[in-house]
Amino acid sequence: MARGDGGKFIFLDDADRLLFLKWLSDVCESHGWKIHAWVLMGNHFHLLLETPEANLASGMKLLLGAFAQAWNRKQQRRGHVFQGRYKAIPVSGELASDGAQFRVVADYIHLNPARAKLAGGPHGPLINYPWSSLKHYSRNRGPDWLVRDRVLAAFELAKNGRGRRAYVKYLEERASNHRGTLSPEAMSALRRGWYLGDESFRDRLLAIADTQGLKTRKRTSLTSEILRSHGITEAKKIIQKSLEELELSLDGKQESLRKGDYRKVAIATLLKSKTEVTNQWITQQLKMGHENSVNRLIRKGKDDSETKKLVRRLNKMFKCVD
């Protein structure tokens, strides 16, 4: 989820909401994301998403960056649109053992309009709220990137019309009789920390951290570290394709280039804009010297015509937003 900067509204009208969904669709296509549930509220949004290619960080950076730039242009303003970094909680995905986790998150997302008193109970049917995935569960129509089966299976419901209608009926009753609130146990699970799942799922996350050499002293910061590690896969693809485009080899030829070579700076600029890998990782991969030099070289490259031209060329190749 992400919230508007200072709590301000980020969806001022339907055009803003459609713009966000357009960019979400583009990112799902380019990054292979699968969305299981979503809702757009006035000043925030929630997504229950799956990243088969482990590229959450780069996808969110593109999604939020593209929407923010378009939103600022529309409003003729500058500055931050979103309040800091998005918040992400890993959710265990095994159907057999962890259906409860999908139930909790799907309930939380789909019942958000009821808690905000925008739909449900005295405010009309929950299904009438137009900016959530629930309507697609009811109609069995929706974008290709929306996957309904996982949530229905978590509730042990059939994937046919009968199962979908039972799911909507259940949510309507929750919205009417409980005003969209979740049980104390469910809210505790959502708020307790950095993951949703059993102990084996937690151990697998910790194993990822250990494999990548991530800091594990603070649980609250571990999620961010794990997501950053997932961006390494995407970053390696960017380096590979960029070197191929520039006809440079991965066999060590790039080591003969000086540390501040404009081609290295252009690739580093792309990595900083599309992923969340660290400066240390970038310097190790591109042989750019000390990690503290990366930001300085990128800033310097913004004033160099040759570097800027190459960055635009690579951006166009990767379909980045300038």
Secondary structure, DSSP 8 states (H G I E B T S, - for coil): -EEBGGG--S--SHHHHHHHHHHHHHHHHHHT-EEEEEEE-SSEEEEEEE-TTS-HHHHHHHHHHHHHHHHHHHHT--S-SB-SS-----B---HHHHHHHHHHHHHHHHTHHHHTTSSSGGG--GGG-SSBTHHHHHHT---TTB--HHHHHHTT--SSHHHHHHHHHHHHHHHHHHTT---HHHHHHHHSSS-BS-HHHHHHHHHHHHHHT---S-HHHHHHHHHHHHHHHHHHHHHHHHHHHTT--TTTGGGGS-TT-HHHHHHHHHHHHH----HHHHHHHHT-SSTTHHHHHHHHHTT-HHHHHHHHHHHHHTT---
